[in-house]
């Protein structure tokens, strides 16, 4: 079978390989995605020879086209080289996109039991395809002029693509034992592509699950994040749980699973509830991306999905049984928020504003529910807007995703109530400018007015002004806040030094 490669970069690479007397192939994900009609800007190239030498020749030829030789990033320990290729270096099309090119020489690999780092030797294309993780990633397309576009598919990858099947080229038990990260990749591809993992392949994952312990947390987290960013993350997470991989790196999530019953009264399974909320968030997030002109970045999407995943993570630690009311999880939002940093630290996730964003959404995820179940007061909505700040829209999206009742009447009531809260949020934001507001009177103003240094009284006055604005007792402007500052200072026995 020959396939049509339209992008001129393939001809350029093939011509460079011909000049060096090398066999050369596009391989892996770029071939798979060609047949799936998915965009792919990462091109892996395998040659029978030195991948570094081929990369340098390709860079030189790109330089001849654009008078700018792109930098070749060389990784000699791995025998690989990478080029970031600007679209306009090889195409005049307005729609040309940047590409990441990676070059490697064909090789055969063998593994030691206690490491996923292989012993590497030069090899043939057949050797290189044998070491690939899945049949759908082992297909290669020749780029040499004499065989340009010829598909080399020794393991039936095309048939597996048609059937939506994931299986390994060789014995899955050996494949996963050699490189246990492939178990995470199998589940990630199943989640991303909607494919089924072959039964024998999945059984090998279950058998080799403990081998995941030799993989670095960073690599595990990278695969897990890709599962979270799939259109239905629950598919991958259920497979992680069923395979036995989940408790090895995410015990807190595993602990959500199960239902305890006392006196015939049980609680919902918080594991499956969490996955339903996560899928709801993913669906809403995708719809929001499609509706926005520039879309939402995957980075923003990822942390919103982490907030959904962790919103009830504090429930196992706060679960109690009350003879009168049944099961309770009082304070699980506070406990869960406090657990975020420990989880992020262990999972090698960023401990910056992204973590604080997740902490905030976990902590506040019950607030809109409480407000919507009671009279929707201006004061309560102002305080919600003040605490959520610019993350209020994401918080509301999470809360609406948290409506998972099977009773349609109950779901409709919650959604209608949330619409009232959303209406109030817009109304009060336009009127009072509460989102991320700073009190109109600063600590420096207070010190200069009363001739005092840093002290407890400054905080008392600032809190009184903030609460008055949030309660609607005074407007959010400097004149009203200044008058209240003077009144509160007088109550505390402070005297103005400037005669006011």
C-alpha angles and dihedrals in degrees: 000000000000122000129202115246107191100177109097090218088079092057090048092051092046092050091050090051092049090053089055094045093243133141107235134190141177105228145178125007097010091058093044092049091048089064093041089051090234121144114253124181096174112086119190114200124194121193132181095242135024115348090194092056091049092048091053091051091049090050091051091052092047087053091054089056098048105017088242119099108210118228116261112217106209126200102187095178088063098032091236137125133193134204127191102213121199112222094232091057091077106014136051092203118121087221096056113131133206116260135205109217121195122188128195136164117246110264147172121227138204127186139214118223097245099046140051090208106105131218101242130208132174111268148163130273087262090055090049094050091048090060094053119113102233136014091242088057095045097070117112134193119207116236098186113113095241093056101020112165095010112146118224107197110160096164102046097257092158091056091048090050090053090050095042090237130152117205136146124253092231135023105323091214090060094039094055096038091052094050112012092186085076088072090062090045092053091055092042092054091046089054097043099041101030090238127152120238110232111253094240089048093051091048088054089053090053091047094049099036094115089059087074087081091078091060120093116251091236092062093045091050092049090057092043092052089053089053089052090052094053119106092253108025092178090073092064097039093051088052090049089053095044092048094052094242098109100069090050094067106010110037093157091063092046090054090063089068121099141040125251119205128199123176089352093304119118135173127230119273101262093198094062091038089055092050091050090052090047092052090047090053091047091051093047091045092053091049090049091051091051091049096051120081095228097023127222117290119247086240092062090043092053096057093044088054091048088054089052091048093051101035093104098026090116095060099092090054094048100039113129135166119227118191091219104042104018124225120011134184100190114179095008090135091058093044091046093050090052091051094056096081094050091050093046091048094051093043091051092241121151116281094206135089090315090063091044089052090055091045090052095050092047091049095047101037093105096046098083089047092054091047094048094050092055132044106304099238124189090233095056092047092048090054092048091050091047094051097041095043114170090354093067094103092052090046092053091047090053092048093050089048087054090068099101102146116141089218109093093201091055092047091050092050092052093047092049090050091050089054088057090052091048091050091051091048092056093043096050094041090056092046105036105022091222101154108110090342122171116214109264089235118060132207089252090055090054094048094049094045095052099028095238136132129229108314146141093269092067091061091047092054094044092049091049091053093045092049092047091053093046091047090050093241091127131016120256096257137109098246095057093041092050092053091050091048089057092047094048092045090053090052088055093050095253121145127208115246095199098058098254 
